[in-house]
């Protein structure tokens, strides 16, 4: 299991990176104003849940966390996401922004739930 201090900062940093990406996606949504079909929202939601399920086993999580903790990896990842989303919007259309937005919001909700669980576990009165 990750040490509490490192994991705590990891959640906060992960949330900050997700919010930065969400801001860029939000600008794209405001500019293109795409339709928001439920099916596209569900693609982002279930895509995020599936990715988290694949990356959640302890041995995988430890390796991924070791790589992700490097600032250069985070910066390159944000840049790659923006390029990939912009390219996909150009090829497929702005509905991709809806899927990415719902995926990022799902990820932020997962981080919030994890933070809540961690804080609740550390409180003396768990009632």
C-alpha positions as CSV (number, residue, x, y, z in Angstrom):
1,X,0.0,0.0,0.0
2,X,1.2,3.5,-0.7
3,X,2.4,5.6,2.2
4,X,-0.3,8.0,3.4
5,X,1.6,11.2,2.6
6,X,2.6,10.2,-0.9
7,X,-0.9,8.9,-1.8
8,X,-2.5,12.0,-0.3
9,X,-0.4,14.3,-2.5
10,X,-0.9,11.9,-5.4
11,X,-4.6,12.4,-5.3
12,X,-4.3,16.2,-5.1
13,X,-1.9,16.3,-7.9
14,X,-3.9,13.9,-10.0
15,X,-7.0,16.1,-9.4
16,X,-5.1,19.3,-10.4
17,X,-3.9,17.7,-13.7
18,X,-7.4,16.5,-14.4
19,X,-8.8,19.9,-13.8
20,X,-6.3,21.5,-16.1
21,X,-7.3,19.1,-18.8
22,X,-11.0,19.7,-18.1
23,X,-10.5,23.4,-18.5
24,X,-9.1,23.0,-22.0
25,X,-11.9,20.5,-22.8
26,X,-14.4,23.0,-21.4
27,X,-13.2,25.7,-23.7
28,X,-13.6,23.3,-26.6
29,X,-17.2,22.6,-25.5
30,X,-18.0,26.3,-25.2
31,X,-16.6,27.0,-28.7
32,X,-18.1,24.0,-30.5
33,X,-21.3,23.6,-28.4
34,X,-21.8,19.9,-29.5
35,X,-24.9,17.9,-28.8
36,X,-24.7,15.8,-25.6
37,X,-26.1,12.4,-26.3
38,X,-26.3,10.1,-23.3
39,X,-24.5,7.4,-25.2
40,X,-21.4,9.6,-25.6
41,X,-21.5,10.6,-22.0
42,X,-21.6,6.9,-21.0
43,X,-18.6,6.1,-23.3
44,X,-16.5,8.6,-21.2
45,X,-17.9,7.3,-17.9
46,X,-17.5,3.6,-18.5
47,X,-14.1,4.2,-20.3
48,X,-12.7,5.8,-17.2
49,X,-14.1,3.1,-14.9
50,X,-12.6,0.4,-17.2
51,X,-9.2,2.1,-17.2
52,X,-9.3,2.4,-13.5
53,X,-10.2,-1.2,-13.1
54,X,-7.3,-2.3,-15.3
55,X,-4.8,0.0,-13.4
56,X,-6.0,-0.8,-9.9
57,X,-4.3,-4.1,-9.1
58,X,-1.5,-3.3,-6.6
59,X,1.4,-4.5,-8.7
60,X,0.2,-2.4,-11.7
61,X,-0.7,0.6,-9.6
62,X,2.7,0.7,-8.0
63,X,4.5,0.7,-11.4
64,X,2.1,3.2,-12.9
65,X,2.5,5.5,-9.8
66,X,6.3,5.3,-10.0
67,X,6.2,6.6,-13.6
68,X,3.4,9.1,-13.1
69,X,5.1,10.8,-10.2
70,X,7.6,12.3,-12.6
71,X,6.6,15.9,-13.5
72,X,7.9,15.5,-17.1
73,X,5.5,12.5,-17.5
74,X,2.6,14.6,-16.3
75,X,3.4,17.5,-18.6
76,X,3.8,15.2,-21.6
77,X,0.6,13.4,-20.8
78,X,-1.4,16.6,-20.6
79,X,0.2,17.8,-23.9
80,X,-0.5,14.4,-25.5
81,X,-4.2,14.5,-24.3
82,X,-4.7,17.9,-25.8
83,X,-3.1,16.9,-29.2
84,X,-5.1,13.7,-29.3
85,X,-8.4,15.4,-28.5
86,X,-7.8,18.2,-31.0
87,X,-6.9,15.7,-33.7
88,X,-9.9,13.5,-32.9
89,X,-12.2,16.5,-32.9
90,X,-10.9,17.4,-36.4
91,X,-11.4,13.9,-37.6
92,X,-14.6,12.8,-35.9
93,X,-16.3,15.9,-34.6
94,X,-16.8,17.8,-31.4
95,X,-18.8,15.0,-29.7
96,X,-15.4,13.6,-28.7
97,X,-15.2,16.5,-26.3
98,X,-18.3,15.3,-24.5
99,X,-16.8,11.8,-24.0
100,X,-13.5,13.2,-22.7
101,X,-15.3,15.7,-20.4
102,X,-17.5,12.9,-18.9
103,X,-14.4,10.7,-18.4
104,X,-12.5,13.5,-16.6
105,X,-15.5,14.3,-14.4
106,X,-15.8,10.6,-13.6
107,X,-12.2,10.5,-12.7
108,X,-12.5,13.5,-10.4
109,X,-15.5,11.9,-8.7
110,X,-13.4,8.7,-8.2
111,X,-10.6,10.8,-6.7
112,X,-13.1,12.6,-4.4
113,X,-14.5,9.3,-3.2
114,X,-11.0,8.0,-2.6
115,X,-10.2,11.1,-0.6
116,X,-13.4,10.8,1.4
117,X,-12.6,7.2,2.2
118,X,-9.1,8.0,3.2
119,X,-10.1,10.9,5.5
120,X,-12.9,8.8,7.0
121,X,-10.5,6.0,7.8
122,X,-8.2,8.4,9.6
123,X,-10.8,10.0,11.8
124,X,-11.0,8.7,15.4
125,X,-14.8,8.6,15.4
126,X,-15.9,6.4,12.4
127,X,-19.7,6.7,13.2
